[in-house]
Structures are given as C-alpha cells and as structure tokens.
Amino acid sequence: MLWLTRLAAALATVATLWLAFEPPGDGPGLIPWDKAGHFLSFYVLTILYVLAAPRAPRWEVVALLIGAGGLIEVVQGQVGREADVLDWLADIAGIAFAALPVWLEALRRRMRD
C-alpha cells in the first residue's frame, strides 16, 4: 500500500510541476480560478506526502512543501511566467488546511491525557 501512496505522490508532483510551468493558456483551465488551483494542488500534495512518508515528521513535510511552493514562484518568474506571492500564499493555505486538523487532534489528545 505504501508504494501506491508514493506513486500517487510522485504523479501529483509531476502534474503540479507541469501545470506550474506550462505556457499560459488562452481560456480557463480545469479550475478557472488560479488561486483555487494552487490551494487544491498543495492540499492534495500535503496529504499524499504525509501518507507517503509516514516516518517523516509532519513539520518537515510542511516545510518542504512551503519551500517548494516558493521555489516554483521564483522559477516561474525566470521562465516567462508570472511570479505571484499570492499564489504562494494559496499554496500555504492548502498546506495548512491539510495539516492543521491533524496537529489540532494531536494537541487535543495530549491535553486530554
């Protein structure tokens, strides 16, 4: 089962990078609002990476993805795409929405015990 999760994470990573660096299209894409696409991509990536690396601390996964989102924006600015800090904030929001419930539940359990 772990190999399947890792495959899904790898495929989601490739899809995210392809979407991040493809030339801008003329019409709306699958998700018409760009920020929603960023949010959804990084929400899914966070869940998949947490599952694909069960022994890695969650904060490391979160830090890696936050850094990757920022790096994507920097590279986009160098390859003819528009670098937008709001895109990076949408990435971070997707990461937070995926990670925070797990952290809050762990905190709740510690407080209860």
Order of alpha helices (4+ residues) and beta strands (2+ residues): alpha-alpha-alpha-alpha
